[in-house]
Amino acid sequence: MDTNKVLIVATYAGQIILESGGETYRVEETIIRICKNYGLKDADSFVTPTGIMCSALKENSESISIVKRVKNRTVNLERIDLVNDLSRSVELQNMPIDTLKEELDKIANSSMYPAYIDVLFSALAASGFSYMFGGNLKDFFCAFFIGIVIKAFVHMANNLAINAFFINSIGGAIGAFFALLCTHEGLGTHLDTIIIGAIMLLVPGLSITNAIRDTISGDLVSGLARAADAFLVALSIAVGTGSVLSLWLYFWGGKVL
């Protein structure tokens, strides 16, 4: 068995989980499980939101290690589930390492939902949040329209590799501007519920959840890093939304408020 290949493939599996929004402990657990199933001794891993470090011992007690930098992070729970199931089926199926690599390639290259599906259901989520927070039917449809605009912008910005801070700032500004516009024109009733519903598409819910879970499980570095990331995202949303509201108040005196 090529121990170097085993460690590389195990790290690859962990990379897919981490890039898809998985928790730190899940990445480490998957890497160690794969290494042990292929006979690597004393396999260990240290994972942060931006990197993976793994080490193991060969049969001659020679130490091998690998470091993988993780730059792209998104949310794809289906990929996490597929890699999780695959790592557990390795031992049961006595799967060759090359077959495991091929299956991981299929998961990594699997297509997500089409952009129009993502935009449509994101808009429905925005309108649902608006209604849940006390909006009426007019606010529901305003939030739906604004959700389409925000999510379409996010897709375009991601394709252009724009920094996440600016994406969320501009997204928050878009939400506040169109909410003010809708309220000013009488298309919407409650400005606050429309804005809340729209910017909920930008709120880093998964990052906050993972930060809490990592901290509770003892992964303090990852927990604090994810918490800092969530705080910066929330700050960027506040900057974009607050800037538009402040400009509107300055030029129009807040009449719609």
C-alpha positions, 0 to 999 in steps of 0.5 A: 500500500502506497502510504503517501497516496493514502494520506493524500487521498484522506486529506483530499476527502477532508478538503471537500468537507471543509470547503463545503462548510463541514465542521472541524471535528468531522474533517479530522474524524474522516481523515483519521478513519480513512488512514486507519482503514488503509493501515496507516499507524498513528494517523493524526490531523489538525484542521483550521477553517483555512488549512489541513495538516496531517501526519502518519507513520509508515511501516518502517516508522518513518513519518510522513506529513502533508499540508493543504491550504483551503481558500474556497469555502461554500455551503454544500451539505450534500457533498458533506453527506456523500463524503461522510458515507463514503469514508464509512463504507471504505472498510465495509467494501474493502475499497481500493485507494484508487477507487476511493480517489475516483469516487471523491473526484465525482463528489468534488465535481458534482454540480450544485443546483442550477443558479435559477433554482438557488435564486428562486428558493432564496427569494422564497426564503427571504419573503418567508422570513419577512412574513414570519417577522410580522410583515404582511402580504405586500412585504412578502412580495417586496422581500421576494423581489429583493431576494432575487436581486440580492442572490443574483448579485451574489452569484455574479460577484462570486463568479468575479471572485470579489471579496466576501466582505464587499459582497455582503456589504453591497448585498446589504446596501441593495436590500436596504435601498430596494426596501426603502424604494418599495416602501416609498412607492407604497409597494411595501408597508413595513420597512424593517421586516422587508430589510430583515427578510432580505438580509437574512440571505446574507447572515452567516448562520452556518458559520455561527453554528460551526463556531459554537460546535467547534468551541464546545468540542474543544477546537478553540482555534477553529471556533474562534476563527469561525466566530471572527469570520461570522462577526466580519460578515455581520459587520459588512452587512451592517455597514452596507445596510446602515450606509444606505439608511443613513444616506436616505435619512440625510437626503429625504429626512426619513419620511418613509420611516 
